[in-house]
Amino acid sequence: MNIMSHTAEELKDPTGILPGDRYEVLLTVEVPEDDELYSEQGLYIKAIFLRDENVNRIVQYQLVERGTEAHLDFALEEDEEALLLTYCQENIK
């Protein structure tokens, strides 16, 4: 899986339940044809990224098929989740 681009929007938390800054991140990804996540229409990942003074983490994510906007019922593998987190840490300011 390769992350090609992203957009990010800071989310305001009126309840203050989670400390830190939260962002909704849409990541355009490219996956090889032999990957179970592959879709001819393409995919993007909709993620909530939390940046706190103590920890950065992906709170949740969804895989979405472009064009149909269908949510895919797949989980990323550990290395893909690590890639997603690293990308967000390095690119979301």
Helices and strands as residue ranges (DSSP letters): E 2-11, E 21-30, E 43-51, E 56-65, E 71-72, H 78-91
